């Protein structure tokens, strides 16, 4: 996990080397997290191909 200042915001990245395949509709809380990030005018990106790790990137405005 990393948290870095990026422009006028914070970039938060979480990666793992698990099995991937995270399903936003599978009840894992991904949709709720995405909605909260968007409510704060942030950006949310999830990359989780089956058979590979998961990478979650969030950017939140912060002055």
N, C-alpha and C positions, 0 to 999 in steps of 0.2 A: 504494500500500500504506500502511495506517495501523496503528499499534499504540497502543492507549490503555488506560489503567486504567479498568475498569468494575466498580464494586462491589468484590467480593472476588476479582476476576479480571482477565484481560487479554483485550481484544477485538482480534482481528486481522482486518483486512479487505483483500482483494485484488480489484481490479476491472480489467477491460480493456474495450476497445471493439472486440474482434475479432468473429468470425462466430458465436460461441456454440455451442450444441449439444454441450457437454461431456457425454460419456456415461460414467457411473460404471463401466459394465461393459465399456468399450472398451479396457481395458488402459492407461489413462493415469495410474494410481496414485491416483485419487480414492478408491477403496474402502479402500486401505491407509491413506491419510491420515485418512479418516473413522474407521476402526477405532482408530487411535492416539489420536485426539482423545477418542473415547468411553472408551478405556482409562484416560484421565486424568480421567474424570468431566467432560469438557467437552461443548460443543455445537458442531455442525457444520451449516452450511447452505450449499447450492450453488444458485444461480439462473443458468441458462445457456440461455435460449430460443434456438432456431435463428434465425440472422439478426441476432442482437443480441449484445452483450457478455456476459461472464461475471462473476459476482460471487460470491466465496467469503467466508464469514464464519465465524470460529472464535472460540469463547470458552473460555478455560482458567482453572480456579481457580488463584489465586495470592495468597498472603497477604503 
